[in-house]
Amino acid sequence: MSTHLPTADAQDPESSARTARLREALLAASFTADGLLDLLGAPAYAALARSETVPALRATRGDSSLETLVRLFLLQRPVALRRARAALPVADCLTDGWLVQEGDDVRARVDVRPYGGPEGQDWWIVSDLGCAVGGAGGIRGVGEAERAQLVLGVGGASTTLAGITTRRPVGRALDLGTGSGIQALHAAQHATQVTATDLNPRALRIAALTLALSGARPAELREGSLFEPVGEETFDLIVSNPPFVISPRHAEGARLTYRDGGMGGDDLCRTLVQQAAAHLNDDGYCQLLANWEHAEGEEWTERLRSWVPRGCDAWIVQREVQDVTQYTELWLRDAGDHRADEAAYAARYDAWLDEFEARKTKAVGFGWIALRKSGAEHPSVTVEEWPHPVEQPLGDCVARHFESQDYLRATDDAALLSGHFRLADEVVQEQVGLPGAEDPEHVVLRQNRGMRRATKVDTVGAGFAGVCDGSLPAGRILDAIAQLVGEDPVRLRDRTPEAIRLLIEQGFLEPVAPGS
């Protein structure tokens, strides 16, 4: 870990020009996400994401500019000065501190990792050397105080959050706990003003580098914990990949700022959620990743419902659950503690289990939380477990979820039957039954996009969904189905609204204006 970081001053025309020349050189060499995949091939590219460098080293033994940049910025190998000059404006990089010269070689001071934006943009995420992925476990030879300030690059958590975040145009966005700046980078594409905060001043400096090198509009950077840096200010969008790891407060060794919140149990995530409402404008969103405890004698769903602040709708999705031993091993490895001597590792493991035992925690859940400030008298709070594959990005799916809740809350059964609906895109029907049987045993509607849900329906529900193209009101469709199946239309109208509401809530049906 280098204690010295590059500079990229957006207010200094000369510094901005040097950063622009560096960006142009990276593009000219195809040092991009697509360029990396083409050079390394899928296996080596995937191995690099797992912090395994040998395949990438084997693939970069040539003299091309792209191979030079991969070895320099991703593999953190020294590169001959003459090779660096063929790929980069070396004088600019030395002036601003991206590189340091050692005899006839140069080394990178930070990891610079290509990252593809949602609309095909070529961006670069800056992080500490060895911390692009895989946590602090890959860092060796630094003191505990330095390790505590490490800044990670882009990983699975950060890309998940970027994918689930709604991307409507907004005035003000807040990236709380910005780290390397990836969420601020995304927000800068659709927010007029972006504020990024972090308790770690080193993270703020690295986030500024990520934004500058990627050619994004600068963010307003503020140091501090949780909402303290923004006072009473409000925002249209708040995003956070917070230090959500549930770790012992008094464990041996320095706390890792990027992951350990310093509060007991899941209090940091709970505090963030509960304080968010005061910092949201009407119809504003707060979206974050979180861990939560599964405690003895308590339903985890009720625990999370209690977090939701008044005036906010919420959609909380648990994606994974680990027992306390799995969870402890995961984060001890993340910190590199498994490389300590056996006694030290056992002592740290024991300290984690002591904490969980004291809190009566039997497992830990991981997932995402989305809040929307609706001001509704009866807010909609959905807490569910969904460990199945989804299709990112899910930002539009999140927005549609809350729009559906608005519709259902404002629509009684009479209005529902007068409404017009359209079957969502890429929904298919599956029928299961014995060969030759006149009727299927089960009819299932399945989404091939978004959450990829599946729901069992009866023949009436399947017929209703299949006819929904927005042209006819629901009541008329049900009347026609009643005539076909020989059922009393009044009874069918009475018993069907609940099923229609479920199909709307789960995203199979979408309300539309008549004739649209």
C-alpha positions in Angstrom: 0.0 0.0 0.0 1.5 3.3 -1.1 0.9 6.2 1.4 1.2 8.6 -1.5 -1.8 9.0 -3.9 -2.0 10.6 -7.3 -3.5 14.0 -7.7 -6.2 15.0 -10.2 -7.4 18.5 -9.5 -10.5 19.3 -11.5 -10.1 23.0 -10.6 -6.6 23.2 -12.1 -6.7 23.4 -15.9 -3.1 21.9 -16.2 -3.9 19.0 -13.9 -7.2 18.4 -15.8 -5.3 18.4 -19.1 -2.8 15.8 -17.8 -5.6 13.6 -16.6 -7.4 13.9 -20.0 -4.1 12.9 -21.7 -3.9 9.8 -19.5 -7.5 8.9 -20.2 -6.9 9.2 -23.9 -3.8 7.0 -23.7 -5.8 4.3 -21.8 -8.5 4.4 -24.6 -5.9 4.4 -27.4 -4.4 1.2 -25.9 -7.9 -0.4 -25.5 -7.3 -0.6 -21.7 -11.0 -1.1 -21.3 -13.3 -3.8 -20.0 -13.8 -5.2 -23.6 -10.1 -4.8 -24.4 -9.2 -6.8 -21.3 -11.5 -9.6 -22.2 -10.2 -9.7 -25.8 -6.6 -9.8 -24.6 -6.8 -12.2 -21.7 -9.6 -14.5 -22.8 -12.5 -15.5 -20.6 -10.7 -17.9 -18.2 -7.8 -15.5 -17.3 -10.3 -12.5 -17.1 -12.4 -14.4 -14.7 -9.4 -15.5 -12.7 -8.3 -11.9 -12.4 -11.6 -11.1 -10.8 -10.8 -13.8 -8.2 -7.4 -12.1 -7.5 -5.6 -14.9 -9.3 -2.9 -13.3 -11.4 -0.9 -16.2 -13.0 -3.2 -16.6 -16.0 -3.1 -12.9 -16.7 0.7 -12.8 -16.3 1.0 -15.6 -18.9 -1.3 -13.6 -21.3 0.7 -10.4 -21.1 4.3 -11.5 -22.0 4.3 -9.4 -25.2 5.3 -5.8 -25.8 1.9 -4.2 -26.8 0.7 -1.1 -25.0 -2.3 -3.0 -23.6 -0.1 -5.7 -22.1 2.1 -3.1 -20.6 -0.8 -1.3 -18.9 -2.3 -4.6 -17.6 1.1 -5.6 -16.0 1.5 -2.1 -14.6 -1.9 -1.2 -13.2 -3.6 -4.5 -12.6 -0.8 -6.9 -11.9 1.3 -4.3 -10.1 4.5 -5.4 -11.8 7.4 -3.0 -12.6 7.6 -2.1 -16.2 10.6 -0.8 -18.2 10.5 3.0 -18.6 10.8 2.6 -22.4 7.8 0.3 -22.5 5.8 2.7 -20.3 6.6 5.6 -22.6 5.2 3.8 -25.6 1.9 3.4 -23.8 1.5 6.4 -21.5 2.3 10.1 -21.1 4.9 9.1 -18.5 6.0 12.7 -17.6 2.4 13.5 -16.8 1.9 10.3 -14.8 5.1 11.0 -12.8 4.1 14.6 -12.2 0.7 13.7 -10.8 1.9 10.6 -9.0 0.2 7.8 -10.9 3.6 6.3 -11.4 6.9 6.3 -9.4 10.2 5.7 -11.1 12.7 3.2 -9.7 15.9 3.2 -11.8 15.0 2.2 -15.4 11.6 0.9 -14.3 8.3 2.5 -13.3 5.7 1.2 -10.9 2.0 2.1 -10.4 1.0 3.8 -7.1 -2.6 2.7 -7.3 -4.7 0.0 -9.0 -6.6 1.3 -12.1 -9.2 -1.2 -13.2 -11.3 -0.8 -16.4 -15.0 -0.9 -15.8 -17.8 -0.7 -18.4 -20.6 1.8 -17.7 -24.3 0.9 -18.2 -24.5 2.6 -21.6 -21.2 1.4 -22.9 -19.0 4.0 -21.2 -15.4 3.2 -20.6 -14.6 4.0 -17.0 -11.7 3.2 -14.6 -12.0 2.5 -10.9 -9.1 3.5 -8.8 -8.2 1.6 -5.5 -5.3 0.7 -3.3 -2.7 -1.7 -4.8 -3.8 -5.3 -4.2 -7.4 -4.2 -3.2 -9.2 -4.2 -6.5 -11.1 -7.3 -5.4 -10.8 -9.8 -2.6 -10.6 -7.5 0.4 -7.6 -6.8 2.5 -6.5 -10.5 2.5 -4.3 -9.8 -0.5 -2.3 -7.0 1.2 0.9 -7.9 3.0 3.8 -6.0 4.5 1.8 -3.1 5.9 1.0 -2.1 9.4 -2.4 -2.4 11.0 -3.0 1.4 10.9 -2.5 1.4 7.1 -4.6 -1.7 6.6 -7.4 0.0 8.4 -7.5 2.8 5.8 -7.4 0.5 2.7 -9.8 1.4 -0.1 -11.2 -1.5 -2.2 -12.1 -1.3 -5.8 -15.1 -2.7 -7.6 -16.5 -6.0 -6.4 -19.6 -8.1 -6.4 -21.3 -5.9 -3.7 -20.7 -2.7 -5.5 -21.9 -3.9 -8.9 -25.0 -5.4 -7.2 -25.9 -2.0 -5.7 -25.2 -0.2 -9.0 -27.5 -2.6 -10.8 -30.5 -2.3 -8.4 -30.3 1.5 -8.1 -33.1 3.4 -9.9 -31.7 5.6 -12.7 -34.3 8.3 -13.2 -33.0 11.9 -13.6 -32.7 13.5 -10.2 -31.5 16.8 -8.8 -29.4 15.8 -5.8 -27.8 12.4 -5.1 -25.9 11.2 -2.1 -23.3 8.4 -2.1 -22.9 7.6 1.6 -19.6 5.7 2.2 -18.3 6.2 -1.3 -15.1 4.1 -1.1 -13.5 4.1 -4.5 -16.4 6.2 -5.9 -18.2 3.7 -8.1 -21.7 4.7 -6.9 -20.9 8.4 -7.3 -19.7 7.7 -10.8 -23.0 6.0 -11.7 -25.0 8.8 -10.0 -23.2 11.5 -11.9 -24.8 10.2 -15.1 -28.3 11.1 -14.0 -28.0 13.5 -11.1 -27.4 17.2 -11.4 -25.4 17.3 -8.2 -23.6 14.4 -6.4 -22.4 14.5 -2.9 -20.1 11.7 -1.7 -19.1 11.0 1.9 -16.8 8.7 3.7 -15.3 8.3 7.2 -12.0 7.5 5.5 -10.3 10.6 4.0 -8.2 8.3 1.8 -11.4 7.0 0.2 -12.5 10.5 -0.7 -9.2 11.2 -2.4 -9.4 7.9 -4.4 -13.1 8.6 -5.3 -12.0 11.9 -6.8 -9.4 10.0 -8.9 -12.0 7.6 -10.1 -14.3 10.4 -11.2 -11.6 12.5 -12.8 -10.0 9.6 -14.7 -13.4 8.4 -16.0 -14.2 11.9 -17.2 -17.2 12.3 -14.9 -18.5 15.5 -13.3 -16.7 16.1 -9.9 -18.7 15.2 -6.8 -18.8 17.3 -3.6 -16.6 15.2 -1.2 -17.2 15.4 2.5 -15.6 13.5 5.4 -17.6 12.0 8.2 -19.8 9.1 9.5 -23.3 8.3 8.3 -25.4 11.5 7.7 -23.2 13.8 9.9 -21.4 15.4 6.9 -24.7 16.5 5.2 -26.4 18.0 8.3 -30.1 18.4 7.6 -29.8 18.4 3.8 -32.2 16.3 1.7 -31.7 14.3 -1.5 -33.7 12.7 -4.3 -31.5 9.6 -4.2 -29.3 8.1 -1.5 -27.2 5.1 -2.2 -24.9 3.3 0.2 -22.6 0.3 0.2 -21.9 0.7 3.9 -19.4 -1.1 6.2 -22.1 -3.7 6.9 -20.0 -6.5 8.3 -21.2 -7.7 11.7 -17.8 -8.0 13.5 -16.7 -7.9 17.1 -16.3 -4.4 18.4 -13.3 -5.2 20.5 -11.5 -7.8 18.4 -7.8 -8.0 18.2 -6.3 -5.9 15.3 -7.3 -2.7 13.7 -10.8 -2.2 12.3 -11.1 -2.3 8.5 -12.9 0.9 7.7 -14.3 -0.3 4.4 -16.2 -3.1 6.0 -16.4 -2.8 9.9 -18.9 -0.2 11.0 -17.8 -0.2 14.6 -21.3 -0.5 16.1 -22.7 -3.6 17.8 -24.3 -6.2 15.6 -26.3 -4.8 12.7 -26.9 -1.4 14.4 -25.0 0.5 11.7 -27.4 -0.7 8.9 -30.4 -0.2 11.2 -29.3 3.4 12.0 -28.7 4.2 8.4 -32.1 3.0 7.3 -33.9 4.7 10.2 -32.2 8.1 9.6 -32.6 8.0 5.8 -36.2 9.3 5.8 -35.1 12.7 7.3 -32.7 13.1 4.4 -35.1 12.2 1.5 -37.2 14.5 -0.5 -40.7 13.5 -1.3 -40.7 10.5 -3.7 -37.0 10.1 -3.0 -35.2 6.7 -2.9 -32.7 5.3 -0.5 -31.0 2.1 -1.7 -28.4 0.2 0.2 -26.8 -3.2 0.8 -27.0 -4.6 4.4 -26.3 -7.5 6.7 -28.8 -8.4 9.5 -28.8 -10.7 12.4 -31.1 -13.8 12.7 -31.5 -13.9 16.5 -33.0 -16.6 18.6 -36.6 -16.1 19.4 -37.1 -13.4 16.7 -38.4 -13.5 13.1 -35.8 -11.8 10.9 -38.6 -10.4 8.8 -40.1 -8.6 11.8 -36.7 -7.3 12.8 -36.3 -5.6 9.4 -39.9 -4.3 9.4 -39.1 -2.5 12.6 -36.2 -0.7 10.8 -38.4 1.0 8.2 -39.0 4.7 9.1 -42.5 6.3 9.1 -43.6 7.7 5.8 -41.5 5.3 3.7 -42.5 2.4 1.6 -39.9 -0.4 1.6 -38.8 -3.4 -0.4 -36.3 -5.6 1.5 -34.9 -8.7 -0.2 -32.8 -11.3 1.6 -30.4 -12.9 -1.0 -28.3 -15.2 1.2 -28.1 -16.5 4.7 -24.9 -17.9 6.4 -24.6 -19.5 9.8 -22.3 -17.8 12.2 -19.3 -20.1 11.5 -19.5 -19.6 7.7 -19.9 -15.9 8.2 -16.9 -15.7 10.5 -14.7 -17.7 8.2 -15.7 -15.5 5.2 -14.6 -12.3 6.9 -11.5 -13.7 8.6 -10.3 -14.7 5.1 -11.3 -11.3 3.7 -8.9 -9.7 6.3 -6.2 -12.3 5.6 -6.4 -13.6 9.2 -6.3 -17.2 8.0 -2.6 -16.5 7.1 -1.8 -15.8 10.8 -0.4 -18.5 13.0 -2.9 -21.1 14.2 -3.3 -19.8 17.7 -3.9 -16.2 16.6 -6.4 -17.3 14.0 -8.2 -19.5 16.5 -8.3 -16.6 19.0 -9.9 -14.3 16.5 -12.4 -16.9 15.4 -13.3 -17.4 19.0 -13.8 -13.7 19.5 -16.3 -13.6 16.7 -18.3 -16.6 18.0 -18.3 -15.0 21.5 -19.9 -11.9 20.1 -22.5 -13.9 18.2 -23.3 -16.0 21.3 -23.6 -12.9 23.5 -26.1 -11.4 21.0 -27.9 -14.7 20.5 -27.2 -14.5 16.8 -27.6 -17.8 15.0 -27.1 -16.7 11.4 -26.6 -13.5 9.3 -28.6 -12.5 6.3 -27.4 -10.4 3.3 -29.4 -8.5 0.8 -30.7 -5.2 -0.3 -33.0 -2.5 1.1 -34.9 0.0 -1.0 -36.9 2.8 0.6 -39.1 5.4 -1.0 -40.4 8.4 0.8 -44.1 8.2 -0.1 -45.7 9.9 2.9 -48.5 7.3 2.7 -50.7 6.8 5.7 -50.4 3.1 5.3 -47.0 2.4 3.9 -46.2 -0.7 1.9 -43.4 -2.8 3.5 -42.4 -6.0 1.6 -39.8 -8.2 3.2 -39.0 -11.4 1.3 -36.4 -14.0 0.7 -35.3 -14.5 -2.9 -32.0 -16.5 -3.2 -32.7 -17.3 -6.9 -30.9 -15.8 -9.9 -32.1 -12.4 -11.1 -31.3 -10.4 -14.2 -29.4 -7.1 -13.6 -29.9 -4.2 -13.9 -32.9 -4.2 -11.7 -33.3 -0.4 -11.2 -36.4 -0.3 -13.4 -37.8 -3.3 -11.6 -37.4 -1.6 -8.3 -39.2 1.6 -9.6 -42.1 -0.5 -11.0 -42.5 -2.3 -7.7 -43.2 0.9 -5.9 -45.4 2.2 -8.7 -47.4 -1.0 -8.4 -47.7 -0.5 -4.7 -49.1 3.0 -5.3 -51.6 1.7 -7.8 -52.8 -1.1 -5.5 -53.1 1.2 -2.5 -55.2 3.6 -4.4 -57.4 1.1 -6.2 -60.4 -0.7 -4.7 -61.8 -3.9 -6.2 -64.4 -2.1 -8.3 -61.8 0.2 -9.8 -59.5 -2.8 -10.3 -62.1 -4.6 -12.4 -62.5 -1.4 -14.5 -58.8 -1.2 -15.0 -56.8 -2.2 -18.1 -53.7 -4.4 -17.9 -50.9 -5.6 -20.0 -48.9 -8.8 -19.6 -45.3 -7.9 -18.8 -42.6 -8.5 -21.4 -41.0 -12.0 -21.6 -43.5 -13.8 -19.4 -44.1 -17.4 -20.5 -46.6 -20.0 -19.4 -45.6 -23.5 -18.4 -48.0 -26.4 -18.1 -47.3 -29.6 -16.1 -49.4 -32.7 -16.3 -49.5 -36.4 -17.2 -49.1 -37.2 -21.0 -52.5 -37.4 -22.6 -54.3 -35.7 -19.7 -57.1 -33.4 -20.8 -56.1 -30.7 -18.3 -52.7 -29.8 -16.8 -52.1 -30.4 -13.1 -50.3 -27.1 -12.8 -50.1 -23.9 -14.8 -47.1 -21.6 -14.0 -46.4 -18.1 -15.2 -42.6 -17.4 -15.3 -40.7 -14.2 -15.9 -37.5 -14.4 -18.0 -36.4 -10.9 -17.0 -35.9 -8.9 -13.8 -36.6 -10.9 -10.6 -37.4 -14.0 -12.7 -40.3 -15.0 -10.5 -42.6 -17.9 -11.1 -46.2 -18.1 -9.8 -48.8 -20.9 -9.9 -52.1 -19.9 -11.4 -55.4 -21.7 -12.1 -56.9 -21.9 -15.6 -58.8 -18.7 -15.0 -55.7 -16.8 -14.0 -53.7 -18.1 -17.0 -56.5 -17.3 -19.4 -56.9 -13.8 -17.9 -53.2 -13.0 -18.1 -53.0 -14.3 -21.6 -55.7 -12.0 -22.8 -54.3 -8.8 -21.1 -53.1 -6.5 -23.9 -54.5 -3.3 -22.6 -57.5 -3.2 -24.9 -60.3 -4.5 -22.5 -61.1 -3.8 -18.9 -60.5 -6.7 -16.4 -64.2 -7.1 -15.7 -65.1 -7.7 -19.3 -62.3 -10.3 -19.7 -63.6 -12.1 -16.6 -67.2 -12.1 -18.0 -65.9 -13.7 -21.2 -64.0 -16.3 -19.3 -67.0 -17.1 -17.1 -69.1 -17.8 -20.2 -66.4 -20.1 -21.6 -66.0 -22.1 -18.4 -69.6 -22.1 -17.4 -69.1 -20.1 -14.1 -71.3 -17.5 -12.6 -69.7 -14.2 -13.7 -70.7 -12.4 -10.4 -68.9 -15.1 -8.4 -65.9 -15.0 -10.7 -65.7 -11.2 -10.3 -65.8 -11.5 -6.5 -63.1 -14.1 -6.2 -60.6 -12.9 -8.8 -59.4 -9.5 -7.6 -57.0 -11.0 -5.0 -55.3 -13.0 -7.7 -55.0 -10.0 -10.0 -53.5 -8.0 -7.2 -50.8 -10.6 -6.7 -50.0 -10.7 -10.4 -49.6 -6.9 -10.3 -47.5 -6.9 -7.2 -45.2 -9.6 -8.5 -44.7 -7.8 -11.8 -46.6 -10.2 -14.2 -49.3 -7.6 -15.0 -48.8 -3.9 -15.6 -51.7 -1.3 -15.3 -52.0 0.8 -18.5 -54.2 3.6 -19.8 -57.2 2.3 -21.9 -56.2 1.8 -25.5 -52.5 2.1 -24.9 
